[in-house]
């Protein structure tokens, strides 16, 4: 992960140097400005080489429909630069976090190359170490607790009687009683909130280890287990009679158990030493140990890569969804616009005057309630003021919306200019009636879709109600 992080950082450094002369958009924050410069440099080089990654006909059409007043090339440039800069920012932050995760995981390594583990001080507490053994192609993992250096005098309080009365539930583990011991015992230095240290000693460590490891024999065997409880300068010992019964183990399980016992015994015997040297031999064979730590840095970095690619790809889909929402708003406003045209033309205004009247009324409330359909009318009026002929303006108006209704309206107004105003009012009224019917059909369709969407929550509510009713009924039986 360090190599990946270093490579990514070098690439960013080179991009930063190469893009230092690029201009930054005034809306871009200071923290995001370096990524914006890099994105601008990348996009310009991509345009020179005509890379298809930064060119999409659908994206260009969506941008023109959403922002008809802006220049085509400027819209495209701003869109891709911002998308690239967002992807670069995500990749940079993700790589940085990946490197931090890698560093954090490596900082937990306490086993050196010589097979030695340096113990911590008393106040640091015990540490858990995952050790991996590789022996003739077989691998075994052991989670070992490395205890800190012990002080010369104990400073812990003891509650002897209470602990002895509850001793079975603390140490038996999966065993039913002291007379039927077949699995490991839970022998620890401390239990729960009891403020004392406990030491365990077995009369036969080959059957029951001092750490609680049980090695059953072919028949029942009696073993005496001594517990030594220490409170300041007060020491109390109790003896427990155990009966170890046989347990079937596979050769692999037996080998793993013996290796773990070897580790535990070695750790226990070296607690008065600052450095614990792991055992090098077992049954005449050389044993190699390697600490295993959890390192999720590479997984995090791969997740960042997937996220970066997803954000880059999904940006185009978000843009298209934004266009679809815009079209739905325009469809919703269409009947109102046609009715206003009918009203103004019927009152004696020309088509041009009706358009300007609608645009003027909208401009007064534009800041409070922006509507894309009225924005197109306002844009059409600006074209009229700039000297574009009426017929061309109405055709452009219909084509910019990309909706069949507005294209039909634009064609109707253009034909009216060619044939005269005699039948315009009647055709507008027919168009208004058609628009009203289409709005009614859309409302019915939306109602049906809403009913379908509510079906799943209603079923879930029915299940909850049935559970509420059935549980008391069954509990009372």
C-alpha positions in Angstrom: 0.0 0.0 0.0 2.9 2.3 0.7 4.1 1.9 -2.9 0.6 2.6 -4.3 0.3 5.7 -2.0 3.7 6.9 -3.0 3.0 6.4 -6.7 -0.3 8.3 -6.4 1.3 11.1 -4.5 4.1 11.5 -7.0 1.5 11.6 -9.8 -0.4 14.3 -8.0 2.8 16.2 -7.4 3.6 16.1 -11.1 0.1 17.2 -12.0 0.3 20.0 -9.5 3.5 21.3 -11.1 2.3 20.9 -14.6 -1.1 22.6 -13.9 0.3 25.5 -11.7 -0.5 28.1 -14.4 -4.1 27.0 -14.9 -6.8 29.5 -13.9 -9.3 28.6 -11.1 -13.0 29.2 -11.3 -14.0 31.9 -8.8 -16.6 29.6 -7.3 -14.0 27.0 -6.4 -12.8 26.9 -2.8 -9.2 27.2 -1.8 -8.9 23.5 -0.7 -10.4 22.3 -3.9 -8.5 24.7 -6.2 -5.4 22.4 -6.8 -7.7 19.6 -8.0 -9.5 22.0 -10.2 -6.2 23.1 -11.8 -5.2 19.5 -12.4 -8.5 18.7 -13.9 -8.3 21.7 -16.3 -4.8 20.6 -17.4 -6.0 16.9 -17.9 -9.1 18.0 -19.9 -7.1 20.3 -22.2 -4.6 17.6 -23.0 -7.5 15.1 -23.5 -9.2 17.5 -25.9 -5.9 17.9 -27.9 -5.7 14.1 -28.3 -9.5 13.7 -28.7 -9.9 11.1 -26.1 -13.5 9.6 -26.0 -13.5 9.5 -22.2 -14.2 13.2 -22.1 -16.7 13.4 -24.9 -20.3 12.2 -25.0 -23.1 13.3 -27.3 -25.8 12.6 -24.8 -24.0 14.8 -22.2 -23.7 17.6 -24.7 -27.4 17.4 -25.6 -28.4 17.4 -21.9 -26.2 20.4 -21.2 -27.6 22.4 -24.1 -31.2 21.6 -23.0 -30.5 22.5 -19.4 -28.6 25.7 -20.1 -29.6 27.1 -23.5 -28.2 30.5 -22.8 -24.7 29.3 -22.1 -22.1 28.6 -24.8 -21.8 25.0 -25.9 -18.1 24.6 -25.5 -17.9 26.5 -22.2 -20.7 24.3 -20.7 -18.9 21.2 -21.8 -15.6 22.4 -20.5 -17.0 23.4 -17.1 -18.9 20.2 -16.7 -16.0 17.9 -17.4 -13.5 19.9 -15.4 -15.7 19.8 -12.3 -16.4 16.1 -12.7 -12.7 15.3 -13.1 -11.7 17.5 -10.2 -14.3 15.7 -7.9 -12.9 12.3 -8.9 -9.3 13.5 -8.3 -10.3 14.8 -4.8 -11.9 11.5 -3.9 -8.9 9.5 -5.1 -6.5 11.7 -3.2 -8.4 11.6 0.1 -9.0 7.8 -0.2 -5.3 7.1 -0.9 -4.3 9.2 2.1 -6.7 7.3 4.3 -5.4 4.0 2.9 -1.9 5.0 3.8 -2.9 5.9 7.3 -4.7 2.6 7.8 -1.5 0.8 6.5 0.6 2.8 9.0 -1.8 2.1 11.9 -1.7 -1.7 11.1 2.1 -1.7 10.9 2.4 0.1 14.2 0.9 -2.9 15.9 3.7 -5.2 14.9 5.8 -6.0 18.0 7.6 -9.2 16.7 11.0 -8.4 15.4 13.0 -10.4 12.8 14.8 -12.4 15.5 11.6 -13.8 16.8 11.6 -11.6 19.9 8.6 -9.6 21.4 9.4 -6.6 23.6 7.0 -6.4 26.5 5.2 -3.2 27.5 5.2 -1.6 30.9 2.8 -2.5 33.6 0.3 0.4 32.9 0.2 -0.4 29.2 -1.7 -3.7 29.9 -1.6 -6.9 28.0 -1.4 -7.1 24.2 -2.9 -9.5 21.8 -0.6 -10.9 19.1 -1.7 -13.0 16.1 1.1 -15.4 15.3 1.3 -17.5 12.1 3.3 -20.7 12.0 4.5 -22.2 8.7 5.7 -25.8 9.0 6.2 -28.1 6.0 3.5 -26.4 4.0 1.0 -26.3 6.9 -0.1 -23.0 8.4 -1.4 -22.4 11.9 -2.6 -19.2 13.5 -2.5 -18.5 17.2 -4.0 -15.5 19.1 -1.6 -15.0 22.0 -1.9 -12.5 24.9 1.5 -10.9 25.7 1.4 -9.8 29.3 3.4 -6.7 30.5 6.4 -6.8 32.9 5.3 -7.8 36.4 6.1 -5.6 39.4 7.9 -7.0 42.4 4.9 -6.4 44.7 1.2 -6.9 43.9 -1.2 -4.0 44.4 -4.5 -5.7 43.8 -7.4 -6.3 46.2 -8.8 -9.8 46.8 -12.3 -11.2 47.5 -11.5 -14.8 48.2 -14.7 -16.4 49.4 -16.9 -14.8 46.8 -14.6 -15.9 44.0 -14.4 -19.5 45.3 -18.2 -19.8 45.5 -18.6 -18.8 41.9 -15.4 -20.6 40.7 -17.2 -23.3 38.5 -18.9 -20.8 36.3 -15.7 -18.9 35.7 -13.3 -21.8 34.8 -15.4 -24.8 33.6 -16.1 -23.4 30.2 -17.9 -26.0 28.2 -17.4 -28.8 30.8 -20.4 -29.8 32.8 -18.6 -30.3 36.1 -15.2 -30.9 37.7 -15.8 -34.6 37.4 -16.1 -34.5 33.6 -13.3 -32.4 32.1 -12.8 -33.0 28.4 -12.3 -29.5 27.0 -10.1 -26.5 27.9 -10.6 -24.7 31.2 -10.7 -20.9 31.5 -7.7 -20.2 33.6 -6.8 -16.5 33.7 -4.9 -14.1 35.8 -8.1 -12.1 36.8 -11.8 -12.5 36.5 -14.5 -10.0 36.2 -14.3 -7.2 38.8 -12.3 -9.2 41.3 -9.3 -7.1 42.2 -6.8 -9.9 42.6 -4.3 -12.0 40.7 -4.8 -15.7 40.3 -2.1 -18.3 39.5 -2.8 -21.9 38.5 -0.7 -24.9 39.0 -1.5 -28.4 37.8 -0.2 -31.6 39.4 0.3 -33.0 35.9 0.8 -30.4 33.2 0.9 -33.1 30.5 -2.8 -33.6 31.1 -4.0 -30.2 32.3 -1.7 -27.3 31.6 -1.2 -24.4 33.9 -3.0 -22.2 31.4 -6.0 -24.5 31.2 -5.1 -26.5 28.2 -6.5 -30.1 28.6 -4.9 -33.1 26.9 -7.3 -36.0 27.5 -5.9 -39.6 27.8 -7.5 -42.9 26.8 -9.2 -43.3 30.2 -10.3 -41.1 33.1 -7.4 -39.4 34.9 -7.5 -37.5 38.2 -5.6 -34.3 38.3 -5.2 -31.8 41.2 -5.4 -28.1 40.2 -4.1 -25.6 42.7 -5.3 -22.0 42.5 -3.1 -19.3 44.2 -4.9 -16.1 45.0 -2.9 -13.0 45.9 -4.1 -9.9 47.7 -1.2 -7.5 48.5 0.8 -9.6 51.0 -2.0 -12.1 51.6 -1.8 -15.4 49.8 -4.4 -18.1 49.8 -4.3 -21.5 48.1 -7.2 -23.9 47.3 -7.0 -27.3 45.6 -9.5 -28.6 43.1 -9.9 -32.3 42.2 -10.5 -32.7 38.5 -11.4 -35.8 36.5 -10.2 -35.6 32.9 -12.2 -37.9 30.5 -11.1 -38.8 26.9 -11.8 -36.6 23.9 -11.3 -37.6 20.3 -8.9 -35.3 18.4 -7.6 -35.5 14.9 -3.8 -35.4 14.3 -4.1 -31.9 13.0 -6.0 -30.7 16.1 -3.5 -32.5 18.4 -0.6 -30.9 16.6 -2.2 -27.4 16.8 -2.9 -28.0 20.5 0.6 -28.9 21.3 2.0 -25.9 19.4 -0.3 -23.6 21.2 0.7 -25.1 24.5 4.3 -24.7 23.6 3.7 -21.0 22.9 1.7 -20.4 26.1 4.2 -22.2 28.3 7.1 -20.2 26.7 5.2 -16.9 27.2 4.4 -17.8 30.8 8.0 -18.8 31.7 9.4 -15.5 30.3 7.1 -13.1 32.1 10.0 -11.9 34.3 12.1 -11.2 31.2 11.8 -7.9 29.2 12.0 -9.7 25.9 10.2 -13.0 25.1 12.0 -15.2 22.6 9.7 -17.5 20.8 10.5 -21.2 20.7 12.6 -22.2 17.7 12.1 -26.0 17.8 9.2 -28.4 18.2 9.6 -32.2 18.2 13.0 -31.9 16.6 11.8 -29.6 13.8 12.6 -25.9 13.2 9.6 -23.6 13.8 9.3 -20.3 12.0 7.0 -17.6 13.4 5.6 -14.6 11.7 3.1 -12.1 13.2 -0.1 -11.6 11.3 -1.9 -8.3 11.5 -5.0 -7.0 9.9 -4.2 -4.7 7.1 -7.3 -3.3 5.2 -5.4 -0.5 3.5 -5.4 -2.1 0.1 -9.1 -3.0 0.3 -9.8 0.6 1.3 -7.8 1.9 -1.7 -9.6 -0.5 -4.1 -12.9 0.8 -2.6 -11.8 4.4 -3.3 -11.0 3.4 -6.9 -14.4 1.9 -7.4 -16.0 5.0 -5.7 -14.0 7.4 -7.9 -15.0 5.5 -11.1 -18.6 5.3 -10.0 -18.8 9.0 -9.2 -17.3 9.8 -12.6 -19.8 7.6 -14.4 -22.8 8.4 -12.4 -22.3 12.1 -12.9 -23.6 11.7 -16.5 -26.6 9.8 -15.3 -27.3 12.5 -12.7 -27.1 15.1 -15.4 -29.6 13.1 -17.5 -32.0 12.7 -14.5 -31.8 16.5 -14.0 -32.9 16.9 -17.6 -35.8 14.5 -17.1 -37.0 16.4 -14.1 -36.8 19.6 -16.2 -38.9 18.0 -18.9 -41.5 16.9 -16.4 -41.7 20.4 -15.0 -42.2 21.8 -18.5 -44.9 19.2 -19.3 -46.7 20.3 -16.1 -46.5 24.0 -17.2 -47.6 23.4 -20.8 -51.4 23.6 -20.3 -51.0 26.9 -18.3 -48.9 28.4 -21.1 -51.3 27.5 -23.8 -54.3 28.9 -21.9 -52.4 32.1 -21.3 -51.7 32.4 -25.0 -55.4 31.8 -25.7 -56.3 34.5 -23.2 -53.9 37.1 -24.5 -54.5 36.4 -28.2 -58.2 36.5 -27.6 -57.8 39.9 -25.9 -56.3 41.3 -29.1 -52.5 40.8 -28.6 -50.3 39.5 -31.3 -48.4 36.2 -30.8 -45.3 38.2 -30.2 -47.0 40.4 -27.7 -48.5 37.4 -25.9 -45.0 35.9 -25.6 -43.6 39.1 -24.3 -46.5 39.5 -21.8 -46.0 35.9 -20.5 -42.2 36.5 -20.2 -42.7 39.8 -18.5 -45.0 38.4 -15.8 -42.6 35.5 -15.2 -39.6 37.8 -14.9 -41.2 39.5 -11.9 -41.4 36.2 -9.9 -38.4 34.5 -11.5 -36.2 34.6 -8.4 -38.9 33.1 -6.1 -40.1 30.4 -8.4 -37.8 29.5 -11.4 -39.6 27.4 -14.1 -37.8 25.9 -17.1 -40.7 26.4 -19.6 -41.0 30.1 -18.8 -37.2 30.3 -19.0 -37.5 29.1 -22.6 -40.1 31.7 -23.4 -37.9 34.4 -21.8 -35.0 33.2 -24.0 -37.3 33.3 -27.1 -38.2 36.9 -26.3 -34.5 37.8 -26.0 -34.0 36.3 -29.5 -36.8 38.5 -30.8 -35.2 41.6 -29.3 -31.9 40.6 -30.9 -33.4 40.7 -34.4 -34.1 37.0 -35.1 -37.3 36.5 -37.2 -40.4 35.3 -35.4 -40.7 32.0 -37.3 -37.2 31.0 -36.5 -37.6 32.0 -32.8 -40.8 29.8 -32.5 -39.0 26.8 -34.2 -36.0 27.2 -31.9 -38.4 27.4 -28.9 -39.9 24.0 -29.7 -36.7 22.3 -30.5 -34.9 23.5 -27.4 -37.5 22.0 -25.1 -37.2 18.5 -26.8 -40.8 17.8 -26.0 -43.5 17.0 -28.5 -46.0 19.4 -27.1 -43.8 22.4 -27.4 -42.6 21.4 -30.8 -46.2 21.2 -31.9 -46.9 24.6 -30.4 -43.9 26.1 -32.1 -45.0 24.7 -35.5 -48.5 26.0 -35.0 -47.2 29.5 -34.3 -44.8 29.4 -37.3 -47.5 28.2 -39.7 -49.8 31.0 -38.4 -47.2 33.6 -39.5 -47.2 32.1 -43.0 -51.0 31.7 -43.4 -52.3 34.6 -41.3 -54.0 35.1 -37.9 -57.5 34.1 -39.0 -57.6 30.6 -37.5 -54.9 31.0 -34.8 -57.3 31.6 -31.9 -59.4 28.5 -32.8 -56.3 26.3 -33.1 -54.9 27.6 -29.8 -58.2 26.7 -28.1 -58.1 23.2 -29.6 -54.5 22.9 -28.4 -55.5 24.1 -24.9 -58.3 21.4 -24.8 -55.8 18.8 -25.8 -53.3 19.9 -23.2 -56.0 19.8 -20.6 -56.9 16.2 -21.5 -53.2 15.2 -21.5 -52.8 16.7 -18.0 -55.8 14.7 -16.8 -54.3 11.5 -18.2 -50.9 12.3 -16.6 -52.6 12.8 -13.3 -54.4 9.5 -13.5 -51.1 7.8 -14.5 -49.3 9.4 -11.5 -52.1 8.3 -9.2 -51.8 4.7 -10.4 -48.0 4.8 -9.9 -48.4 6.2 -6.4 -50.8 3.3 -5.6 -48.3 0.8 -6.8 -45.5 2.3 -4.8 -47.6 2.3 -1.7 -48.4 -1.4 -2.1 -45.2 -2.6 -0.5 -45.4 -0.4 2.6 -49.1 -1.4 3.1 -48.1 -5.1 2.9 -45.4 -4.5 5.5 -47.9 -2.7 7.7 -50.3 -5.7 7.4 -47.5 -8.1 8.4 -46.7 -6.0 11.5 -50.4 -5.8 12.5 -50.7 -9.6 12.1 -47.6 -10.1 14.3 -49.0 -7.8 16.9 -52.3 -9.7 16.9 -50.8 -13.2 16.8 -48.1 -13.0 19.4 -50.5 -12.3 22.4 -52.8 -15.0 21.0 -50.0 -17.6 21.0 -48.5 -16.5 24.3 -51.9 -17.0 26.1 -52.3 -20.6 24.8 
